[in-house]
Amino acid sequence: MHPIRILLAVICTFGCLGTLHADFDAAELQASIQRTINSVQPAVVAIRGSRSAFSGVIVSPDGHVLSAGHAVKPGSRYQVILPDGRRFRARGKGSNSRADCALVQITDKVPNLPFAQIGDSSNLVANQPCIGISFPGGQGTREQPAVRFGRVVRKARPGGMLQSTALMEPGDSGGALFDLDGRVIGIHSRIGRSMTQNFEVPIDVYKKYWTELNSENSFTGNSRLILGIEARQREDALGITVEKVLEDSVAEKSGLQVNDIITLINGDETGSLTALRAALAKAAEKRLDKFPFKVKREDEIISLEADFTNELPPPEVELPEYEKTEFPAPSAIKQLANLPSHFSELEDRLDDACVLIRSDFGTDEDTSSVDIVGTLIENSDLIVSKNSMVGINPTAKFSGSKVTLEVIQRNTDNDLVLLRTPTIHEQGVSLTAETDSKIPAGEFIIAPDSAGSGQISIVSAKTFASQKQMSRGFLGVVPATFGKGEGAVLNEVRLDGAAKKAGLKVGDVVTKMNDTTISTDRDMRSFLTKLDPKVTIIANILRDGEEIEKAITLGAYPSGTNHAADRMNKSGRRDGFSTVILHDANLQPEQCGGPVFDLAGNFIGLNIARNSRVRSYALPRLVIKDFVEAQQ
């Protein structure tokens, strides 16, 4: 790390960020992202059903809303919620679970409805920038959409999915993927375990099935005519032998019988099952309601007529028409494949504000060391970091020498800890620099890493207060009241819980936790609800008539699912903060506590939690400033 003062070493303004790479202008890319967000975000909607919540995007002034096939049920009633707060009634239309495409129709008459334009997915190219916008629900995004930036990994093969790095998680289903011209190029479908495995339904699928999507039915493929038979292909290729005629089918009504050999359909030979299907598809494409076909019955050739008057697919529906605009051909930005490397000079200067803190957790019998990033405060002896990841005996290394840190103050409300070093350091972040507290969605931010290349992400939504939901200490027991309010007996001790690790057993009766008397299971639950993960408590236990004492370090509450979005490391304390900046960095829990900057090198906040697959939280600069200055 270089001994400089971060904010006195701002390398350039947005106007000259392009010099970081000869043919890559970060300022223009950021401006394009924000222009696109402002243009299309009004058309991205939250969709609520009686037992469902997902996303969609309006693509016509008539209220056509594209969404995911696995989320929409034809005929169901929905409420569509716009970013401006307006709510409209809607109804599920066509849904294809195989292709995972669906349409919801707004049924209210709404003048001047915002909408985005349907684009093309056939000509996309790898490393083309893209933007995902959706209403995943949950923290900060129930009433405002979340924005994620990424690149096209590969365009869809026939019948396949479009893959991008614009992150998704449960709740994002049905959200839209846009190109930088503001056109919808895909709809959020599913994810894999890898962060690059974000799969979209290509927009061309919606164009292909537009007619079917506008009918209130489930469907699985192209419109086709179904005779209603079971048949086999003959070895002599002279026709198709009918083995079964389904009841009340077109075949039965036309007089077709078992053992008939179908030889011609509307003049097309049917020497194979493939040829039979092709002949029916051709008739469907011509929208024929009646057509002749020939069968061989014993030694006689018979002409029959298939009547599909009541079976034909609905009339074709025209795609929405948009104002004619010439769009440039899709182009790749190859630097997106390794974006942090193109800010290496800036990151190398900013990581001087980072320091690695090591501290101990556990009991005297079982102690482990944990590393976490800390943020240096310039021209001081202070470090600020994530409280729940800093235990006892904290140390740090400066110029290769290990020093002992003094804990000055712990703040559990925002999970912050302030530490003091033995000497004053010049490097670090400035808490006095004036920066805009309202950071817009789509702005690039950088999280430096003294041991690596750091991470580039974008702000996903405006700041909000994070409610405490999953960040409570996990004991891992099922308690019940013992006797007549004499404690909480453990009826179950989970193998993955803190109680098991501390040596608690089924049948133990907890009578006290710290200074709180435990008379019932409700007392225990109430006590634990207020505690964060990593907190060590002292429990008084009654076991086989003997009183014992156990030190228990609480774990993090498990996610409880095997979904790909939960098979990743999250912060133990990951919500319950006064104000957070939401961004889409692939932040690891041990990287929390470090600073985040805008691309001009201004300190804007401190990473505080990895909340989910997509959500990383940073506390704004003013929160850090107030915390530090309150202790001085």
C-alpha angles and dihedrals in degrees: 000000000000119000097238137123107253103219094042087057100059102153101205147327124263089270093069101036087105089075088074087081127013096234101025122084110190092184093056092045091052091048091050091050092051093046090052093048092051091048101047106024094085088064096052111097143189114231121206127191131176091275105006143069126190142135140264145167129234111232103176140037086241092067104258106163120193117213143150122295094225090058104046126075115196113244095016120130119241140178117228115207121198124208089250089061099254115140126204137182117249142174133218113249128176119355130185112192093185095057090028094228127134144163131221119194122212104226098191116091104245123179119214094011111184115241141172126225124254109240135185130275100183095078100043117129134210114268092022108145117247138177127217118205124179146136104250092169123219125083114020095338105077092090099023131045124247121231125211128182126212148132135257108263094187136340120242122280116219107297091003140106133266112242125210142159093237096118125239137182136175110309093035092088110127095020119133134255112208135193117225090265088066096251123138108246100167146001122232111257116156146330139228129213095266116080089234092056102093110139127202133189103243112244090233088070089063091050091049093052098034094122093048091046090057092057119081096243145096114249137174107200148343120340107271140166118247119206094191102236141124110222144165133218117249121232091227090056090226094127147309120293115222111227099172137013113208118230117261091004129138087253092056092046091050092055098252113160138198112275092024111137113223108215106163137023114192089332096313118118117240105202093144139026088252090055090048092054091046092052091051091046090051091052090049092050089053087048092231112176092190132022137159126249133182130225134184110230111186101308097337130091110220129191116218134174126230112213113201095164091127096031104057118118117254118279115276116272119215119239116247114279120229135190108280110256131168109232124194118247113268112269135191127237099207092193090069090075088070106013099164092060090065091060096046095123093051092043091050090058096043096050089069084083091063129087131175115237123199123194141159131255132184136038133311089265096046117029127163132182121234128196124212134166119253130198119230119222109222121249093008143086092244135115126183123200146146109305100209090055095052114079131167128320095024117193137176137190124241118182089344095307122114116229132186117243126214118221106228102174140354121206113193094182093070096016093243130148128192118208134184127222124210093248139028118263125204097206122080142080127313117235093189100059112110113237130165108273091202102070109188125232111263097036114134117237130185128217107196124213121202089206098043148013097288127225135281117207139153132242107257103196143348117290119278143172112268114221119216108252115134100015099094128116116267119218098171103223140118106222132192132185111272119221115318098340095310097135143299116294118209109236092174134021113194119225091226096048136102091242092061092048090052092052101255117153140201108274095033112134116217111211102167140018114196102312095335119103112225110211100154140017087256090060090054094048092047091050095049095046090068096053130091126222117271091034113133117220132184114230127194110217132193109209123171091338093309126110115227135171126227132190108216125188106204119231131217119278108260119240092232097217138090093216115136088243090063097046093090139079116274129181116270089225100040107149142023100084129146096235131354140188108223116215137162104237119140089239121178117217092245090055091064116104092053127113129259125210139186117243092266088063097254116147107239104166152319125271107242109168149006099223102177144333091297106018121085117170130212126185110231120249093253091058090053091045093052092048095050097042092049088065097049 
